[in-house]
Amino acid sequence: MLKNNANIFDVGHICLSRKKKNSVESNVVGAAAFYGNHKILKLALQKMTRQYQAVAAKEKLDPQNSSKSAFSPEWVGYTPLMLSVAGQHANLDCVKTLLANQADFRTVDKQGNSILHIAAFNSQNAILEYLTKNLRMEIFARNNAGETALFICKSLKN
């Protein structure tokens, strides 16, 4: 990418949110984290200052979405760490790399979900185990709906 004059600081569409199918935008750190590309993530973290490493995702109604429903954000404000846990290609190495680069694991989304909640929603058991064993987090924290990560795991029969 860099050899072809790509700008490492550009922000653009990286995916559609799972339920609402909104267009999610982030920079290369968020994209690499979401897709579990550890090699690109490490390179981007080396080349960027901390302020670009923690760019929160933006979300907007996808123009291709035929739904007439009102825009309802799902992943707005997700940090690269949250995107790495929410992605289909969740990669524990990406999570570890982001945490080693001082990613803020205490950030919550607009629904009050921590990375533990996000990992539980996405059945990321290896990541859940790593987070609970290696970080000082409130493992019984509740989101805005009153759910703990454990409750979410149980309700999904995980």
Secondary structure, DSSP 8 states (H G I E B T S, - for coil): -GGGT--TT--EEEEE-TTT--EEEE-HHHHHHHTT-HHHHHHHHHHS-HHHHT---EEE--TT----S----SSTT--HHHHHHHSTT--HHHHHHHHHTT--TT---TT---HHHHHHHTT-HHHHHHHHHHS---TT---TTS--HHHHHHHTT-
